[in-house]
Amino acid sequence: MDKENENLQKEVQEIQNIYEQIDVSPEMEKNPVSLLEHPEQSLRKKSIYDMTYEQMEDWAVSKGWKKFRIQQIYNWLYKSRVDSFEEMTNLSKETRKALSEEFEFTPLELVRQQIAKDGTRKFLFRTEDGALLESVMMVFDYGNSVCVSSQVGCNMGCAFCASGLTKKSRNLKASEMVAQVMAIQKELDRSNERVSHIVVMGTGEPFDNYENVMNFLKTVNHDRGLAIGSRHITISTCGVVPKIYEFADGHYQYNLAVSLHAPNNRLRDSLMPINKAYPLEELMKAIDYYTKENNRRLTFEYILLNGVNNSVEDAKELARLLRPYNCYVNLIPYNSVDEHGFRPVNREEAMKFYDILKKEKIAVTIRKEHGSDIDAACGQLRIKEMRKGRK
Ligand code: SAH
């Protein structure tokens, strides 16, 4: 066991070193979007996956085309799922030329895929500017759910999270999120299956990249896009309060999940730096507004961290906090990855916490673990690949 711990410590240290050296170079630190502003980068064509249906229609009008043509183009992109404009054979040569002059296809290269015994698949992608990102596909009895990354790295700095080990180097474009889903859908096409659900719960804070995330969701949700139903789409935020209000005012039908992980400010401050900017009182006010404005129930995510937030008193305090709200709690088994030494709880301890919430009349579920034999925790595959690159 000690030897195992020692190895783990070593591994974590190594990962830290890699992150320090590769991901957040001093240049990137000074100017995180420098790559995007680089002249060669800005000369690149826009990805066609960046265009929402409405944006495509506006573009068509600006070309003097009939809007109808966008239906055909979207069909090719999202129903036939072609990889090039040349394959759009019912479009005239001129139309295809105009498209290829202005747009290109996917901005992602699939680097690696891992498949677990339970059907969970992890995908590692490389962006045009060399960043690595991960998506996960989980198989449920109700369908196939894809967990999408929204940023390269993350600035939220949650103490238990692997993603936060690397600072955000940039936001992902809408096309880079669409492309994650498209690549996975194309894999599923081989067996005539489809992506039926999306959770924006990969690396990154979606409400720190609001516009791109919303445009991405528009495309995958659109009837002529991938047609993934709004109720099958979930966005998870660590609690960026102003964006919760904005989201509430948008009256979207997507599900909202909030990462809570603590029943009081003292504990939440120590786990999630965002709580210092938007403490629980403010968060709960925003949530109250959201649930009432949208007449929707909301999910709170709560990772059980052994000896940190899983006492009987924590459960009771959580119940007191949440009782007034239209919500339910999803208890999440912790994937141990970080150097802070957080430990997961066992089944019995999880059930104890669950039972208290139940008794206190809080709607609660325990999330099933997925893909534990293939680097289950977010960011692990990415780290492995970075390490390989160093050798
Ligand atoms: N930034 C968003 C979405 C990404 S994280 C958010 O905070 O909600 C998605 C969920 O996974 C969050 O609830 C997050 O707290 C949780 N999470 C992070 N690291 C984890 C780990 N090692 N094990 C289990 N869940 C983790």
Boltz pocket constraint, residues with backbone or C-beta under 6 A from the ligand:
constraints:
  - pocket:
      binder: B
      contacts: [[A, 156], [A, 158], [A, 160], [A, 161], [A, 162], [A, 200], [A, 201], [A, 202], [A, 203], [A, 204], [A, 205], [A, 206], [A, 236], [A, 237], [A, 238], [A, 257], [A, 258], [A, 259], [A, 260], [A, 301], [A, 303], [A, 332], [A, 333], [A, 334], [A, 335], [A, 336], [A, 337], [A, 377], [A, 378]]
      max_distance: 6.0
